[in-house]
Amino acid sequence: MKTGKVPLIEVRNVSKFFGSVIALKDVSMAVYAGEVMCLLGDNGAGKSTLIKILSGVHKPDEGEYYVEGERVDFDSPRDALDRGIATVYQDLAMIPLMSISRNFFLGSEPTRGRGIFKRFDVRFADRVAREELKKMGIDIRDPSQPVGTLSGGERQSVAIARAVYFGAKVLILDEPTAALGVKQAGTVLRYIAQARARNLGVVFITHNPHHAYAVGDRFTILKRGRTFGTFTKDELSREEMVRMMSGADELEALSHELEEFARTDAMHAKGKLSEVEQQLAESLERAAKTGDDV
């Protein structure tokens, strides 16, 4: 933990239950300004439940949630957003046929004029969208082009730039590279690094340890609703990260089981082959006695 600094957000021993199902149990994590905290885990590890607690969708059943040192109890995602906690989900909440600038200001449209003459301020929206995306390293020629014409990585950048523009201090990114190719994933990782350089706290949720290790400063690893702890790169190698996420003991047991299956199949195949060879020998012997073809 970074001594002398107050985390932007922090959860202490939070738990979440859905009936008899334990989604999270005694999970603690802190995110500081100017760092990328990677939240890792395989499917079903509890990542989605934790980010829903951080973003105000769920309330923890146990534990405490702090924002800049102040204990909070969010009733909705709007409460979290008002405190500067923005979540960018995989679906991005964008309308492909709308322009980049309209999507940038979706739900918070700038207007000009009054009364029946009130209308969307296209010039202002285009200018701001172009400037904010340029800060993220994207130079768009025409902000009025449909956002659906952008690549997946570029659309992620629009969502990130939008969150930053509207005052996000903490950026929660839900599997932003999951559905992207290698090149587009690299583009998103660059934007994550740029968000960190702008002193945001970034929570990068992923099940890909290679993407996490490329940009992460610290790593919290979840498995079956519990945490192994939080580590820095000095404390955790990439190989050990993969081992903790995948469950090396389970993989080793599975490999032994697969080897046993392979041996059993080989024995069965050998037995069948011997039976076929015996039938062929008997057929040849009969043919020799009768003078017939096999």
Salt bridges, closest charged atoms under 4 A:
GLU10 OE2 - ARG12 NE 3.27
GLU35 OE1 - LYS2 NZ 3.61
GLU35 OE2 - ARG218 NH2 2.86
ASP61 OD1 - LYS16 NZ 3.74
GLU62 OE1 - LYS25 NZ 3.55
GLU64 OE2 - ARG71 NH1 3.30
GLU68 OE1 - LYS169 NZ 3.33
GLU70 OE1 - ARG83 NH2 3.47
ASP73 OD2 - LYS59 NZ 3.62
ASP75 OD1 - LYS59 NZ 2.74
ASP82 OD1 - ARG78 NH1 3.77
GLU131 OE2 - ARG127 NH1 3.82
GLU132 OE2 - LYS135 NZ 3.06
GLU175 OE2 - LYS47 NZ 3.95
GLU175 OE2 - HIS207 ND1 3.23
ASP217 OD2 - ARG196 NH1 3.14
GLU250 OE2 - LYS223 NZ 3.45
GLU250 OE2 - ARG224 NH2 2.98
GLU252 OE2 - HIS256 NE2 3.90
GLU259 OE1 - HIS256 ND1 3.93
GLU260 OE1 - ARG263 NH2 2.40
GLU285 OE2 - LYS289 NZ 3.78
